[in-house]
Amino acid sequence: MTANEDAPGAFELMVMMRALNVESDRFAERFAALHRLHRTDLNALVVILDAARAGTPLTPGGLGTALNLSPPATTALIDRLEHAGHVERRRSATDRRKVEVTLNEQAAVLARRFFAPLGRHLTEAIEAFTAEERRLIGRFLESGIKATAAARAEAVAG
């Protein structure tokens, strides 16, 4: 039997990806429930956190675009997160006319504390692979993300 004969096929890999997505969603939803957040609120916190990590200022309009929300829905979302103490609206340091949405330290601490076990377990799982295998997994994930984005664009257009 060759290595290809016991490798999972495309369908089996898609089923495993779906199961990983479901488990990931269940984990995130647990955090959302514990902190009385809507799923969109949680998605917004991730977008805000990723923008901060990238060093990219995030305006309310940018947040709305990232989440595919209307301006009124974005305002309501930011109001909820601000009221809950998770985010702040701040004037831009480079353009005082602009407002940026930032994650406050309390929310960052809560997220780090809750998501640390997931990070630890995923790190252990990932480190079980060789560097070459991780490169292959990275390539697979990158192409899977692109394929999913293409399908989403096709579904919107069709």
C-alpha positions as CSV (number, residue, x, y, z in Angstrom):
1,M,0.0,0.0,0.0
2,T,1.4,3.4,-0.9
3,A,1.2,6.6,1.2
4,N,-1.4,8.0,-1.2
5,E,-3.7,5.0,-0.8
6,D,-4.2,5.7,3.0
7,A,-4.2,9.5,2.6
8,P,-7.7,11.1,3.2
9,G,-9.4,12.2,0.0
10,A,-10.8,15.6,-0.8
11,F,-14.3,14.7,0.7
12,E,-12.8,13.3,3.9
13,L,-10.6,16.4,4.3
14,M,-13.6,18.7,3.8
15,V,-15.6,16.8,6.4
16,M,-12.7,17.2,8.8
17,M,-12.4,20.9,8.0
18,R,-16.2,21.3,8.7
19,A,-15.8,19.4,12.0
20,L,-12.9,21.7,13.0
21,N,-15.0,24.8,12.1
22,V,-17.9,23.5,14.2
23,E,-15.6,22.8,17.2
24,S,-14.0,26.2,16.8
25,D,-17.4,27.8,16.7
26,R,-18.6,25.9,19.7
27,F,-15.5,27.1,21.6
28,A,-16.0,30.7,20.6
29,E,-19.7,30.6,21.4
30,R,-18.9,29.4,24.9
31,F,-16.8,32.5,25.4
32,A,-19.6,34.7,23.9
33,A,-22.2,33.1,26.2
34,L,-20.0,33.5,29.3
35,H,-19.6,37.2,28.5
36,R,-23.1,37.8,27.2
37,L,-22.0,38.6,23.7
38,H,-23.8,38.1,20.4
39,R,-21.9,36.2,17.8
40,T,-21.5,39.3,15.8
41,D,-20.0,41.0,18.9
42,L,-17.5,38.3,19.2
43,N,-16.6,38.5,15.5
44,A,-16.1,42.2,15.9
45,L,-13.7,41.7,18.8
46,V,-11.7,39.4,16.7
47,V,-11.6,41.9,13.8
48,I,-10.5,44.7,16.3
49,L,-7.9,42.4,17.9
50,D,-6.5,41.4,14.5
51,A,-6.3,45.1,13.4
52,A,-4.5,46.0,16.6
53,R,-2.1,43.1,16.2
54,A,-1.4,44.2,12.6
55,G,-0.9,47.8,13.8
56,T,-3.7,49.0,11.5
57,P,-6.1,51.6,12.9
58,L,-9.7,50.4,12.6
59,T,-12.5,52.9,12.0
60,P,-16.2,52.1,12.6
61,G,-16.6,52.0,8.8
62,G,-13.8,49.6,8.5
63,L,-15.3,47.4,11.1
64,G,-18.7,47.5,9.4
65,T,-17.1,46.6,6.1
66,A,-15.2,43.6,7.7
67,L,-18.4,42.3,9.2
68,N,-20.7,43.2,6.3
69,L,-22.8,45.5,8.5
70,S,-24.8,48.6,7.6
71,P,-23.6,51.9,9.3
72,P,-26.6,51.8,11.8
73,A,-25.9,48.2,12.7
74,T,-22.2,49.0,13.1
75,T,-23.0,51.9,15.5
76,A,-25.3,49.6,17.5
77,L,-22.6,47.0,17.7
78,I,-20.0,49.4,18.9
79,D,-22.4,50.9,21.4
80,R,-23.0,47.4,22.9
81,L,-19.3,46.6,23.1
82,E,-18.5,50.0,24.5
83,H,-21.3,49.7,27.1
84,A,-20.0,46.2,28.1
85,G,-16.6,47.7,28.6
86,H,-14.9,45.8,25.8
87,V,-14.0,48.6,23.4
88,E,-13.5,52.4,23.2
89,R,-13.9,55.0,20.5
90,R,-10.8,57.1,20.3
91,R,-9.8,60.0,18.1
92,S,-7.1,59.0,15.6
93,A,-3.6,60.1,16.6
94,T,-2.8,61.0,13.0
95,D,-6.2,62.6,11.9
96,R,-8.2,64.0,14.7
97,R,-11.3,64.0,12.5
98,K,-11.3,60.2,12.4
99,V,-12.6,57.9,15.2
100,E,-10.9,54.5,15.8
101,V,-12.3,51.5,17.6
102,T,-9.9,49.9,20.1
103,L,-10.1,46.9,22.3
104,N,-9.6,47.9,26.0
105,E,-7.2,46.0,28.2
106,Q,-10.0,44.3,30.2
107,A,-11.3,42.6,27.1
108,A,-7.8,41.7,25.9
109,V,-7.1,40.0,29.3
110,L,-10.4,38.1,29.3
111,A,-9.8,36.9,25.8
112,R,-6.2,35.8,26.5
113,R,-7.3,34.0,29.7
114,F,-10.1,32.2,28.0
115,F,-8.4,31.3,24.7
116,A,-5.0,30.3,26.3
117,P,-6.0,26.6,26.7
118,L,-7.0,26.5,23.0
119,G,-3.7,28.1,22.0
120,R,-1.8,25.6,24.2
121,H,-3.6,22.5,22.7
122,L,-3.4,23.7,19.1
123,T,0.3,24.5,19.6
124,E,0.9,21.0,20.9
125,A,-1.0,19.6,17.9
126,I,0.9,21.7,15.4
127,E,4.3,21.1,17.0
128,A,3.8,17.3,16.5
129,F,4.4,17.9,12.7
130,T,7.7,18.5,11.1
131,A,8.6,21.8,9.5
132,E,8.0,20.3,6.0
133,E,4.6,19.0,7.1
134,R,3.7,22.4,8.6
135,R,4.7,24.1,5.3
136,L,2.3,21.7,3.5
137,I,-0.5,22.3,6.0
138,G,0.1,26.1,5.6
139,R,-0.2,25.8,1.9
140,F,-3.3,23.7,2.2
141,L,-5.0,26.2,4.6
142,E,-4.0,29.1,2.4
143,S,-5.5,27.5,-0.7
144,G,-8.6,26.4,1.3
145,I,-9.1,30.0,2.5
146,K,-8.8,31.3,-1.1
147,A,-11.2,28.6,-2.3
148,T,-13.8,29.4,0.3
149,A,-13.5,33.2,-0.5
150,A,-14.0,32.4,-4.2
151,A,-17.1,30.3,-3.4
152,R,-18.5,33.1,-1.2
153,A,-17.9,35.6,-4.0
154,E,-19.6,33.3,-6.5
155,A,-22.6,32.8,-4.2
156,V,-23.0,36.5,-3.8
157,A,-22.7,37.1,-7.6
158,G,-25.0,34.2,-8.5
